[in-house]
Amino acid sequence: QVQLVESGGGSVQAGGSLRLSCAASEYTSSNTNYMGWFRQAPGKGREGVATMYTGDDSTYYAGSVEGRFTISQDRAKSTVYLQMSNLKPEDTAMYYCAAGHGSWWAGGSLLSGERYNYWGQGTQVTVSS
């Protein structure tokens, strides 16, 4: 069972930046073949925002964040990051880290939560106008 712990959330004004971190208890292709960031705002469904194939750093982003958010990894620290820039009030949500051990090349959306096997507890991001 992989444990994921997010950190780095907080409150920021529109236009500001935050970097979220997700530390994994295990970081191997067997358990963390790909890592993703999801978010859920009050009253809304879960939305996948970014994902990375840990094998070669391939990434994929939701259109709503592309160009503003960057997912990256530090294998030595078993940690995935989400650098968020030019934040908007609509980015306000609980952000969750997730890990999947399936095939990156399996069919379906890379940002579907159903592809992921392990989830963190979340970290809150609040953006004020």
Secondary structure in CASP SS format (residue, H / E / C, confidence):
PFRMAT SS
TARGET T0000
AUTHOR 0000-0000-0000
METHOD secondary structure of the structure
MODEL  1
Q C 1.00
V C 1.00
Q C 1.00
L E 1.00
V E 1.00
E E 1.00
S E 1.00
G C 1.00
G C 1.00
G E 1.00
S E 1.00
V E 1.00
Q E 1.00
A C 1.00
G C 1.00
G C 1.00
S C 1.00
L E 1.00
R E 1.00
L E 1.00
S E 1.00
C E 1.00
A E 1.00
A E 1.00
S C 1.00
E C 1.00
Y C 1.00
T C 1.00
S C 1.00
S C 1.00
N C 1.00
T C 1.00
N C 1.00
Y E 1.00
M E 1.00
G E 1.00
W E 1.00
F E 1.00
R E 1.00
Q E 1.00
A C 1.00
P C 1.00
G C 1.00
K C 1.00
G C 1.00
R C 1.00
E E 1.00
G E 1.00
V E 1.00
A E 1.00
T E 1.00
M E 1.00
Y E 1.00
T C 1.00
G C 1.00
D C 1.00
D C 1.00
S E 1.00
T E 1.00
Y E 1.00
Y E 1.00
A C 1.00
G C 1.00
S C 1.00
V C 1.00
E E 1.00
G C 1.00
R C 1.00
F E 1.00
T E 1.00
I E 1.00
S E 1.00
Q E 1.00
D E 1.00
R H 1.00
A H 1.00
K H 1.00
S C 1.00
T E 1.00
V E 1.00
Y E 1.00
L E 1.00
Q E 1.00
M E 1.00
S C 1.00
N C 1.00
L C 1.00
K C 1.00
P H 1.00
E H 1.00
D H 1.00
T C 1.00
A E 1.00
M E 1.00
Y E 1.00
Y E 1.00
C E 1.00
A E 1.00
A E 1.00
G E 1.00
H C 1.00
G C 1.00
S C 1.00
W C 1.00
W C 1.00
A C 1.00
G C 1.00
G C 1.00
S C 1.00
L C 1.00
L C 1.00
S C 1.00
G H 1.00
E H 1.00
R H 1.00
Y C 1.00
N C 1.00
Y E 1.00
W E 1.00
G C 1.00
Q C 1.00
G C 1.00
T E 1.00
Q E 1.00
V E 1.00
T E 1.00
V E 1.00
S E 1.00
S C 1.00
END
